[in-house]
Amino acid sequence: MDVYGFSARKIDGALQPMSDFRGQVLLIVNVASKCGFTPQYTGLEALYRQYQDQGFSVLGFPCDQFGHQEPGDEAAIREFCSLTYEVSFPLFAKVEVNGAAAHPLYQYLKKACPGLLGLESIKWNFTKFLIGRDGLPKKRYAPAEKPAGISTDVATALL
């Protein structure tokens, strides 16, 4: 199994098959607009701009499960990301990443690439999953891991 078997609603509501990203290196991130890690949008956008021409995408999945830090609807999220951080990478509709209603993509990612001590649950916003060109999760990064610190791993995965 790989990420290409899943689909998710884009922030505009259209269904996006993950297979549309086949062959790319992906960084899948649960994001939030009112989080202490929200400034990471700047680094995520920088990574995206640096490597997109080599077949890399950041996929942002807004999530309101942690401290009610993503309270807005999709239109508010899109506007915030565009105006505040000039986000141009793909954003998706709000999802849950933990619990019974967790998006199937996140259910898969958590099992395929558990966190510290083998725990599957997502601890907070801005948990990141690096996906190889083969669609398989390669590495999971904690929320505090800044996008700049992932740059070498992205570059290696693009080779």
HELIX and SHEET records of a PDB file:
HELIX    1   1 VAL A    3  GLY A    5  5                                   3    
HELIX    2   2 MET A   18  PHE A   21  5                                   4    
HELIX    3   3 GLN A   40  TYR A   51  1                                  12    
HELIX    4   4 GLN A   52  GLN A   54  5                                   3    
HELIX    5   5 GLU A   74  TYR A   85  1                                  12    
HELIX    6   6 PRO A  104  ALA A  112  1                                   9    
HELIX    7   7 LEU A  116  GLY A  118  5                                   3    
HELIX    8   8 PRO A  147  ILE A  150  5                                   4    
HELIX    9   9 SER A  151  LEU A  158  1                                   8    
SHEET    1   A 2 SER A   7  ARG A   9  0                                        
SHEET    2   A 2 LEU A  15  PRO A  17 -1                                        
SHEET    1   B 4 PHE A  56  PRO A  62  0                                        
SHEET    2   B 4 VAL A  25  VAL A  31  1                                        
SHEET    3   B 4 LYS A 128  ILE A 131 -1                                        
SHEET    4   B 4 PRO A 137  TYR A 141 -1                                        
END                                                                             
